[in-house]
Amino acid sequence: MRKSTKLFIIVVILIFLYLFNAPEILIIKTGKLTNQSLANSYILSSFKIVGEDEGSGNGNNYHFQNSSSSNFGIFIDTRDNQSYKWVLIGSQVWMAENLRYTSGKYITDSSQWADLGDNNYDAAYCWSNNEQNNKQEYGALYTYASAKDVCPAGWHLPSDSEWKTLEKHLGMSSSYADNTGWRSSGSVGNKLKSTSGWNNNGNGTNNNGFMALPGGLRYSNGTFDGLGNNTVFWSATEYNSSTAWYRYLKYNNSEVNRYNYSKNVGRSVRCLKDF
């Protein structure tokens, strides 16, 4: 059977499943990043993986084999049926989009956001610049209390150490990884940033598929900043009771900033696959 015929049949099946809301069916598409072709399609029935290159798992504990045929794909969060691209970078599987799941109190009012504490229980979220149409592209901005448990089962908020693993895989030297502030080693920020969407020609190379977009942040006083200019990702690692580590990318800097700050700042979440 010709490849085009196979692809047509797969598309028809997917449309049928979507229209009729087939129960307990998830789709993961996998392929090679080198040519962006979807080489294989795997159907997960009752959350059990079926596929010769994928390994297997039950429940929400999916296992992805470190294989050249499964460098990227699609994950469906069954809590709200949102789909997310994922990408294999080194030994880690990262979501290649910011999380959009709604967790905690939805707050648009600046004064209400400013009343949130630097703690582990004032869970809140919003959309960038309080605009609902930013949800799909940039995901939600979460307080730490919301971010620490927001990833779906089988995924988690990456620790500071797991961010370092990513950075070192992309060329940051070990001697720089533990530093704070802008760490001038390996131009890792450019490698993480998307190839479009950043202001003032601040785009990156995205040669690993991470696709960081400039969703901005929300300060602890409730004001927004940086849409189009920067993005800030939470880590799960606390520095002390009121702050946690983060990663910061900016349009006019090729590196990655590592620092810790208040837990009531609204930042983006990238989930990492459990292994």
C-alpha positions, 0 to 999 in steps of 0.5 A: 500500500502506498504511503499516501494511501496509508496516511489518508486512512489514518486521517479518516480514522482520526476524524471518525474517533474525534467526531464520535468521541470514542471512549478511552482512546488516545492518539500519540503520533511519533516521527523523526525531528530531522525531517518532521515527518510523522513516520508512525502512528500509535493508538493507545486504547484504554491507556495501554500503548500499542506500538512496536517501538514504544515500550508499554504501560498501563494507567497514566504511566506511559513509557517512551523508548529512547528511539530515533523513531519517537523523538516527538509526538502528541500527548492528550491530557484527559483531564480537559482533552487538551493536546500537547506536543512532546519532544525527546531531548537527550534522555528527557521527554519534555512538553513542547508547549506551555501547560494550559490546564486550569488549576487554582483560583482564576484571578484577573483583578490585580489587587486580588493577585497582589493579596496572594502570599508567597506560599505553597497553598495560594494556588492561582492562575491567569492568562497572559495580559488577562486575554483569553485568546493567549491561552492556546499559544502561551498557556497559563501563568501560575503561582508556585502553589498551583504550578507544583502539582498542575502537571498531568499524571505521568508528568511533573514540574521539573526540578532545578536539577532537571533543568540543569540536565537539559541545559548541559545537554544543549551545551552549557558547561557544568561549571556554569550550570550551578551559577545564578543570573545569566550564564554565558555558556553554550547560547542555550537560550537561543537553542530553546527559543522558537524561531518566530514570535519574539520581538526585535528579532530576538528569535532562537534556533529551536534546533531541539524542538523545545519551542519556548515562546515569549508569554511574559509573566505576572508580577506579585503586584498583579501587573503583567510584563514581557509578552513578546519579550520574555518567558519565565518557567517554574522549577519545582525546587524551593530556595526557601519557604517563600521563593523557588528557582526559575528559568528566564529567557529574553528576546535580547539575550542568548543565554538562560537566567537561573534565579529564585524569586517570590512564589506568588509571581505568575510564571509558565509551566513546562511538564517533564515526563516521569521515568 
